[in-house]
Amino acid sequence: MTIRVVLTDDQPLVRAALQMVITDTADIEVVGEAGDGAEAVRLTEELAPDVVVMDLRMPGMDGIEATRLITKGTGSARVVVLTTFDDDDYVYGALHAGASGFLVKDMALDDILSAIRIVAAGDALIAPAVTRRLIKEFTTRPAASPPRRAELDGITAREREVLTLVGRGLSNTEIAGELCISIATAKTYLTRLLAKLDARDRVQLVILAYEAGLVATSQ
């Protein structure tokens, strides 16, 4: 099945570079291009893409508001954010707006294509460099509200351990190694957590881990 993508960036050269690579990719197709958030929302409603690749800093409606409108809409499009290292506040906002992926603009184009496939398949992905920077930023901010520990009453002690490691930015392979379990078992725990906590994807689990106070600022 071909993955239908809308590219959103106010820099035509960025869109052109992605378009050029995707043109030679059999399973991904660009169905629309937007230069700002408002156009991205309109094209998403009109074209019903599988994935929207979203810049954050754009004139008019920025990527955060566009992401919020797209993920709260009636369609099934998922958002992959393209960011730079000076976009911490924007990434933090996009995380809560419902983005399913966070990529760095200087990543290899093949890695960006792989990320589009992962997100289109229903998973979430945060580039390791973004994860570490985002987690550092998250843990140094004052809590916006008291830890939501009550929401975790329904999970087991082992699931709580897994959630803590997800919050620290560990991959499934790293979680398996940390807990001395198989990768398949780690994935099973992730699936259970998503269901029990009514989380859309791994990104939301990261948010829950921090809001529940499972990840200390020293980590």
Secondary structure as the mmCIF struct_conf table of DSSP 4:
data_model
#
loop_
_struct_conf.conf_type_id
_struct_conf.id
_struct_conf.beg_label_comp_id
_struct_conf.beg_label_asym_id
_struct_conf.beg_label_seq_id
_struct_conf.end_label_comp_id
_struct_conf.end_label_asym_id
_struct_conf.end_label_seq_id
HELX_LH_PP_P HELX_LH_PP_P1 THR A 2 THR A 2
STRN STRN1 ILE A 3 THR A 8
BEND BEND1 ASP A 10 ASP A 10
HELX_RH_AL_P HELX_RH_AL_P1 PRO A 12 THR A 23
TURN_TY1_P TURN_TY1_P1 ASP A 24 ASP A 24
TURN_TY1_P TURN_TY1_P2 ALA A 26 ASP A 27
STRN STRN2 ILE A 28 ALA A 34
BEND BEND2 GLY A 35 ASP A 36
HELX_RH_AL_P HELX_RH_AL_P2 GLY A 37 LEU A 47
BEND BEND3 ASP A 50 ASP A 50
STRN STRN3 VAL A 51 ASP A 55
BEND BEND4 LEU A 56 LEU A 56
BEND BEND5 PRO A 59 MET A 61
HELX_RH_AL_P HELX_RH_AL_P3 GLY A 63 THR A 71
TURN_TY1_P TURN_TY1_P3 LYS A 72 LYS A 72
BEND BEND6 GLY A 73 GLY A 75
STRN STRN4 ARG A 78 THR A 83
TURN_TY1_P TURN_TY1_P4 PHE A 85 ASP A 86
HELX_RH_AL_P HELX_RH_AL_P4 ASP A 88 ALA A 97
TURN_TY1_P TURN_TY1_P5 GLY A 98 GLY A 98
STRN STRN5 GLY A 101 VAL A 104
TURN_TY1_P TURN_TY1_P6 LYS A 105 ASP A 106
BEND BEND7 MET A 107 MET A 107
HELX_RH_AL_P HELX_RH_AL_P5 LEU A 109 ALA A 120
TURN_TY1_P TURN_TY1_P7 ALA A 121 GLY A 122
STRN STRN6 LEU A 125 ILE A 126
HELX_RH_AL_P HELX_RH_AL_P6 PRO A 128 THR A 139
TURN_TY1_P TURN_TY1_P8 THR A 140 THR A 140
BEND BEND8 ARG A 141 ARG A 141
HELX_LH_PP_P HELX_LH_PP_P2 PRO A 142 ALA A 143
BEND BEND9 ALA A 144 SER A 145
HELX_RH_3T_P HELX_RH_3T_P1 ARG A 149 LEU A 152
TURN_TY1_P TURN_TY1_P9 ASP A 153 GLY A 154
BEND BEND10 ILE A 155 ILE A 155
HELX_RH_AL_P HELX_RH_AL_P7 ALA A 157 GLY A 167
TURN_TY1_P TURN_TY1_P10 ARG A 168 GLY A 169
HELX_RH_AL_P HELX_RH_AL_P8 ASN A 172 LEU A 179
TURN_TY1_P TURN_TY1_P11 CYS A 180 CYS A 180
HELX_RH_AL_P HELX_RH_AL_P9 ILE A 183 LYS A 196
TURN_TY1_P TURN_TY1_P12 LEU A 197 ASP A 198
BEND BEND11 ARG A 200 ASP A 201
HELX_RH_AL_P HELX_RH_AL_P10 ARG A 202 GLU A 211
TURN_TY1_P TURN_TY1_P13 ALA A 212 GLY A 213
BEND BEND12 VAL A 215 VAL A 215
TURN_TY1_P TURN_TY1_P14 THR A 217 SER A 218
#
